[in-house]
Amino acid sequence: MSLTAIVWTITVIFCLIFLWISLKVKDEASQSFSNYAIAGGTLPLFLILFTDIATIMGAGNFIGHAAQGYQIGMLDIPFIIGEQGSKIIFAIIFAGLAGKFTYNTLSEMMDDLLIRDKVTRGLVGVLTACIMIAWVGGQGKGMGDIFAAFTGANPIPIIMLFNVAFIVYTFLGGIYSVVWTDFLQGIIVVVFAFIFYGYALAPVNFSLSVLQQKLAEVGAAELGTISNVPFGVIFKNFITGCFGILAAQIYWQRCFAAKDASTARRGMFISGVAAVIFVSLTAMVGIVTKTLNPALENPNQAMPWLMMNYTPTWVLAVVFTLILAAAMSSADSNLNSAAIILTNDLIRPFAPNLTDRQLVRCAQYITIIVGVFATLAAIYSSSIIGLFSKAYTMAGGGVVPVLLVGLLWKKTGEPFEMGTKNSRVTPWGARLGIIVGSVVSLSPLGILWGVAISAVVTIIVSLVTPDVPESSSPNIKA
């Protein structure tokens, strides 16, 4: 069987399995908006762990970071440590807190515990949704690049077909479709990744010294080190990745969906460690490709080129299965998260009388709209990582400083509880902090200044503007 036939066979089988799973869980998902969004906060550790792993290891990581490794070499590692290591930070500092609650989104949590302002909730919702939409587009773009390399197909129809597939099964089953398909995909990612890295790093004998020697031979020795890179650049890359992830709804949503705080913390910690290792190795794959073909025109083809030229057909089939599983899991997770954010934080606060059935229907329609928009983003974006980086910068520089100030600047020393506002941040402090932080982070000043200025503005404005009275909220998890 030819490689093209193998690729299409694997794709069809995956899509049929995922559609079957979605049809099996759609009735349970549609019982309430909480079920559709966070499975009612009941998910056990094995589902949380594998959905975290599968979601993290998307096509953007397998294709995008290989491309970054090819272009900038070891300088991509600080961004990876920030982006992926932030899951470990998240697990240690935030996952236990989030796992106590049954909020549907980060925006809702900030609104209830810290701010109590619909406008701020909407702003946070828009910014955090941007990360999710960028990730959905990135998975489609990654699959288009893979198909183009493995089969010679035009990537644009592939992107469209791929996006239709995950839109359909995410539409049907919400978070239940996502976590059960991720369970299967997560197992595939863990097992097949070892085969992938084994073949991809073999050309340099799994040795950093050999890699650096081969880079020098092709005139790219600077890619093998970060010693000559200014610390400010390294730190900026780290902060961009770290703060962007802390604003990512998919991770908060997994914690809210976990059955308890311990499950949320353990799942995120283990998956974070795996992510740092796997994604760093993926960047190394891009650097290895640089030593073998330093004149590659399209960096997004770095990983596919290496696989096509240095591995047997059966390994290519394994690698394709790995990337398909990773892409589908990340795409469905982020699509679902974006739809939940837009429904929960842009529609629900301004239409409080909507029933659960109406909210589920809104989320389903928004799933289609976001999927179409992400398809266009995938087609017209020139870089997968570039697509992510702006969204990370904007949300990380605006939302995260306000979140951190809100959590640290408490009214009392009591623990946070649902239904009780325990922060000194005021609505206007949050609004201006978010807007200023996002704008400055996208400016030439960058995210470091954006984060600092956002925090200062949030505190100063909160000191001179009125707060709002508290209101009731859902009960905390038992």
C-alpha positions in Angstrom: 0.0 0.0 0.0 1.3 3.4 -0.9 2.0 6.1 1.7 -0.9 8.2 0.2 -3.3 5.3 0.6 -2.1 4.7 4.2 -2.5 8.4 5.1 -6.0 8.6 3.8 -7.0 5.2 5.4 -5.8 6.3 8.8 -7.6 9.7 8.5 -10.9 8.1 7.5 -10.7 5.5 10.3 -9.9 8.2 12.9 -12.8 10.4 11.8 -15.3 7.5 11.9 -14.2 6.5 15.4 -14.5 10.1 16.7 -17.9 10.5 15.1 -19.1 7.3 16.8 -17.8 8.5 20.2 -19.6 11.8 19.7 -22.9 10.1 18.9 -22.5 8.0 22.0 -22.0 10.9 24.4 -24.2 13.6 22.8 -27.3 12.9 24.9 -25.3 13.3 28.2 -23.6 16.4 26.9 -26.8 18.1 26.0 -28.5 17.6 29.4 -27.2 21.0 30.6 -24.8 23.7 29.7 -22.5 22.6 32.6 -22.4 19.1 31.2 -21.6 20.5 27.7 -18.9 22.8 29.1 -17.2 20.9 32.0 -18.9 17.5 32.2 -20.6 18.7 35.4 -17.2 18.8 37.2 -17.0 15.0 37.5 -14.1 13.8 35.4 -11.7 11.2 36.9 -7.9 11.4 36.8 -7.3 9.1 33.7 -9.5 11.4 31.5 -8.0 14.6 32.9 -4.5 13.3 32.4 -4.9 12.1 28.9 -6.9 15.0 27.7 -4.2 17.3 29.1 -1.5 15.4 27.3 -3.4 15.1 24.0 -4.4 18.8 24.0 -0.9 20.0 24.7 0.8 17.9 22.0 -1.0 19.4 19.0 0.2 19.8 15.4 1.4 23.2 16.4 3.9 21.6 18.7 5.0 18.8 16.3 5.1 21.0 13.2 5.4 24.5 14.5 8.2 24.0 17.0 10.2 21.9 14.5 9.9 24.9 12.2 11.1 27.2 14.9 14.0 25.0 15.7 15.0 25.0 12.1 14.8 28.8 11.9 16.1 30.0 15.3 17.6 26.9 16.9 18.1 26.7 20.6 16.5 30.2 21.1 13.1 28.4 20.8 13.8 26.5 24.0 13.1 29.4 26.5 9.8 29.9 24.7 9.0 26.2 25.1 10.0 26.2 28.7 7.8 29.1 29.3 4.9 27.8 27.2 5.0 24.2 28.4 6.7 24.6 31.8 3.9 27.0 32.7 1.6 23.9 32.9 3.8 22.8 35.8 3.5 26.2 37.4 -0.2 26.2 36.8 -0.5 22.7 38.4 1.4 23.8 41.5 -0.2 27.3 42.0 -3.5 27.4 40.2 -4.9 23.9 39.5 -5.8 23.1 43.0 -7.7 26.3 43.4 -9.5 25.9 40.1 -10.3 22.3 40.8 -12.3 23.3 43.9 -14.8 25.2 41.7 -17.3 24.4 38.9 -17.0 27.5 36.9 -17.3 27.1 33.1 -14.5 29.6 32.2 -11.6 31.6 33.6 -13.6 34.7 32.9 -16.5 33.5 35.0 -14.1 32.7 37.9 -12.5 36.1 37.7 -15.9 37.8 37.6 -17.2 35.9 40.6 -14.2 35.9 42.9 -12.4 39.1 41.9 -14.2 41.7 39.9 -18.0 41.4 39.4 -18.2 43.3 36.2 -19.8 42.1 32.9 -17.7 44.3 30.8 -14.5 42.9 32.3 -15.8 39.4 31.9 -16.5 40.1 28.2 -13.0 41.5 27.7 -11.3 38.5 29.4 -13.5 36.2 27.3 -12.5 37.8 24.0 -8.8 37.8 24.8 -8.8 34.2 26.1 -10.9 33.1 23.1 -8.3 34.5 20.8 -5.7 32.0 22.1 -8.2 29.1 21.5 -9.1 30.3 18.0 -5.4 30.7 17.0 -4.7 27.1 18.2 -7.6 25.7 16.2 -6.3 27.4 13.1 -2.8 26.2 13.9 -3.9 22.5 14.0 -5.6 22.9 10.6 -2.5 24.5 9.1 -0.3 21.8 10.6 -2.3 19.1 9.0 -2.4 20.8 5.7 1.4 21.0 5.7 1.7 17.3 6.7 -0.7 16.2 3.9 1.2 18.3 1.4 4.5 16.7 2.4 3.3 13.1 2.7 0.8 13.0 -0.3 1.5 16.0 -2.5 -2.0 17.2 -1.9 -3.0 20.9 -2.0 -3.1 21.9 1.7 -6.1 24.2 1.5 -8.8 21.6 0.8 -7.1 19.4 3.4 -7.4 22.2 6.0 -11.0 22.6 5.1 -11.8 18.9 5.3 -9.9 18.5 8.6 -11.7 21.4 10.2 -15.1 20.1 9.1 -14.4 16.8 10.8 -13.5 18.2 14.3 -16.3 20.8 14.0 -18.9 18.0 13.6 -17.8 15.8 16.5 -17.2 18.8 18.9 -20.6 20.2 17.9 -22.3 17.0 18.9 -20.7 16.0 22.2 -19.1 19.1 23.7 -16.5 18.4 26.4 -17.6 14.7 26.6 -16.6 14.2 22.9 -13.3 16.0 23.6 -12.2 14.1 26.6 -13.1 10.6 25.4 -11.5 11.1 22.0 -8.5 12.7 23.8 -8.2 9.5 25.9 -7.6 7.5 22.7 -5.4 10.2 21.2 -3.4 10.7 24.3 -2.4 7.1 24.5 -1.4 7.2 20.8 0.7 10.4 21.4 2.6 8.9 24.3 3.4 5.6 22.7 4.1 6.8 19.1 6.2 9.8 20.3 9.0 7.5 21.4 9.2 6.0 17.9 9.1 9.4 16.3 11.9 10.9 18.4 14.0 7.8 18.1 14.2 8.0 14.3 14.2 11.9 14.1 17.2 12.3 16.4 19.2 9.3 15.1 21.1 11.3 12.4 23.0 13.1 15.2 23.4 10.0 17.4 21.3 11.6 20.1 24.2 13.8 21.0 24.3 17.6 21.5 28.0 17.7 20.7 27.4 15.9 17.4 24.5 18.3 16.7 26.6 21.4 17.3 29.5 19.9 15.1 27.1 19.3 12.2 25.6 22.8 12.6 29.1 24.3 12.3 29.7 22.3 9.2 26.7 23.9 7.4 27.5 27.4 8.7 24.7 27.5 11.3 26.7 27.1 14.5 24.8 30.0 16.1 21.6 27.8 16.2 23.3 25.4 18.6 23.7 27.8 21.5 21.9 30.6 23.3 25.1 31.9 24.9 25.4 34.8 22.5 21.7 35.8 22.7 20.8 38.7 25.0 19.2 37.7 28.3 16.3 40.1 27.6 15.3 38.2 24.4 15.4 34.8 26.3 13.4 36.2 29.2 10.8 37.7 26.8 10.4 34.4 25.0 9.9 32.7 28.4 7.4 35.2 29.7 5.4 35.2 26.4 5.0 31.5 26.5 4.3 31.3 30.3 1.8 34.1 30.6 0.0 33.1 27.4 -0.6 29.6 28.7 -1.8 31.0 32.1 -4.6 32.7 30.2 -5.5 29.6 28.2 -9.1 28.5 28.8 -8.4 24.8 27.9 -6.4 24.3 31.1 -8.7 26.1 33.4 -11.6 24.2 31.8 -9.9 20.9 32.5 -9.5 21.9 36.2 -13.1 22.9 36.5 -14.1 19.6 34.9 -12.0 17.5 37.3 -13.9 15.8 40.1 -11.7 17.4 42.7 -8.7 19.7 43.3 -6.2 16.8 43.7 -7.3 15.3 40.3 -6.9 18.7 38.6 -3.4 19.3 40.1 -2.0 15.8 39.4 -3.3 15.7 35.8 -1.8 19.1 34.9 1.5 18.4 36.6 2.2 15.1 34.9 1.2 16.4 31.5 3.3 19.6 32.0 6.4 17.5 32.6 5.7 15.4 29.5 5.1 18.5 27.5 8.4 20.2 28.4 10.3 17.0 27.3 8.3 16.3 24.1 8.2 19.8 22.7 11.9 20.5 23.5 12.7 17.3 21.6 10.5 18.5 18.7 12.5 21.7 18.4 15.6 19.6 18.3 14.2 17.7 15.4 14.0 21.0 13.5 17.6 21.8 14.3 18.6 18.3 13.2 16.9 18.9 9.9 18.9 22.1 9.5 22.1 20.0 9.6 20.8 17.8 6.9 19.1 20.3 4.6 20.2 23.9 5.4 18.5 25.3 2.3 14.9 24.2 3.0 12.6 26.9 1.5 9.7 26.4 3.9 10.6 25.8 7.6 7.1 24.3 8.2 8.3 21.3 6.1 11.3 20.7 8.4 9.8 17.8 10.3 8.0 16.2 7.3 11.1 16.5 5.2 13.2 14.7 7.8 10.6 11.9 8.1 10.2 11.5 4.3 14.0 11.2 3.7 15.2 9.4 6.8 12.6 6.9 7.9 10.9 3.8 6.4 7.3 3.9 5.2 5.9 2.2 8.3 7.5 4.8 10.5 5.9 7.5 8.4 2.6 5.9 9.0 3.2 5.9 12.7 4.3 9.6 12.6 1.3 10.6 10.6 -1.0 8.8 13.1 0.8 10.6 15.9 0.4 14.0 14.4 -3.2 13.3 13.3 -4.1 12.3 16.8 -2.3 15.3 18.3 -3.9 17.8 15.9 -7.4 16.4 16.3 -7.2 16.5 20.1 -5.8 20.0 20.2 -8.3 21.2 17.6 -11.4 19.8 19.3 -10.3 21.0 22.8 -9.6 24.5 21.7 -12.7 24.7 19.5 -14.9 23.6 22.4 -13.1 26.0 24.8 -13.6 29.0 22.4 -17.3 28.2 22.0 -17.8 27.8 25.7 -16.0 31.2 26.4 -18.1 33.1 23.8 -21.3 31.6 25.0 -20.6 31.8 28.7 -18.9 35.3 28.8 -20.3 37.3 25.9 -23.9 36.0 25.7 -24.9 34.6 29.1 -24.2 37.7 31.2 -26.3 39.9 28.9 -29.1 37.3 28.5 -29.4 35.8 32.0 -32.8 34.2 31.2 -31.6 31.8 28.6 -32.3 28.1 29.5 -29.7 25.4 29.6 -31.0 24.0 26.3 -30.7 27.4 24.7 -27.2 27.9 26.0 -26.1 24.5 24.7 -27.6 25.4 21.3 -25.7 28.7 21.3 -22.5 26.9 22.1 -23.1 24.5 19.2 -23.8 27.3 16.7 -20.7 29.2 17.9 -18.7 26.0 17.5 -19.5 26.2 13.7 -18.7 29.9 13.5 -15.4 29.6 15.3 -14.4 26.6 13.2 -15.0 28.5 10.0 -13.1 31.5 11.2 -10.2 29.3 12.3 -10.2 27.6 8.9 -9.7 31.0 7.3 -6.9 31.9 9.8 -5.2 28.6 9.0 -5.3 29.2 5.2 -4.0 32.8 5.3 -1.5 32.6 8.2 2.1 32.2 7.1 3.4 30.7 10.4 1.8 28.4 12.9 3.9 29.7 15.9 3.3 33.3 14.7 -0.4 32.6 14.8 -0.1 31.6 18.5 2.4 34.1 19.6 0.3 37.3 19.0 -2.7 35.7 20.9 -0.4 34.7 23.7 1.1 38.1 23.9 -2.2 40.0 23.9 -4.0 37.7 26.4 -1.0 37.1 28.6 -0.1 40.8 28.9 -3.6 41.9 29.6 -5.5 39.1 31.5 -2.8 37.5 33.6 -1.5 40.6 35.5 -5.1 41.4 36.5 -5.7 37.8 37.5 -2.5 37.8 39.7 -3.2 41.2 41.2 -6.7 40.1 42.0 -5.6 36.8 43.6 -2.8 38.4 45.7 -4.6 41.7 46.6 -7.3 40.2 48.8 -9.9 42.0 51.0 -9.5 39.4 53.8 -7.2 36.5 54.6 -10.0 34.0 54.1 -9.7 31.4 51.2 -11.6 32.2 48.0 -15.1 30.8 47.9 -17.6 30.8 45.1 -20.1 33.6 45.6 -17.8 35.7 47.7 -15.7 38.5 46.2 -12.5 38.6 48.0 -10.3 41.1 46.0 -9.7 44.8 46.1 -9.6 45.1 42.3 -12.5 47.3 41.0 -14.3 47.0 37.7 -12.5 50.1 36.2 -9.2 48.9 37.6 -9.6 45.5 35.8 -10.9 47.1 32.5 -8.1 49.5 32.1 -5.5 47.0 33.4 -6.6 44.5 30.7 -6.8 47.0 27.9 -3.5 48.8 28.7 -1.6 45.5 29.2 -2.8 44.1 25.9 -2.0 47.2 23.9 1.5 47.7 25.4 2.3 44.0 25.1 1.6 44.2 21.3 3.6 47.4 21.0 7.4 47.6 20.5 7.7 47.8 24.3 6.7 44.1 24.5 5.0 41.9 27.0 7.4 42.5 29.9 6.5 46.2 30.0 2.9 45.2 29.2 2.7 43.0 32.3 4.3 45.5 34.6 2.2 48.5 33.4 -1.0 46.4 33.5 -0.4 45.5 37.1 0.4 49.1 38.1 -2.7 50.5 36.3 -4.9 47.9 37.9 -3.8 48.8 41.4 -3.8 52.6 41.0 -7.2 52.8 39.2 -8.7 50.4 41.8 -7.6 52.6 44.6 -9.5 55.6 43.2 -12.6 54.0 41.7 -15.6 52.5 43.5 -16.0 48.8 44.0 -19.3 46.8 43.4 -21.5 45.0 45.9 -21.3 41.2 46.2 -23.9 38.9 44.7 -24.7 35.2 45.0 -23.0 32.5 42.9 -23.2 28.7 42.4 -22.0 26.5 45.2 -18.5 25.2 45.6 -17.7 21.5 44.8 -18.3 19.1 47.6 
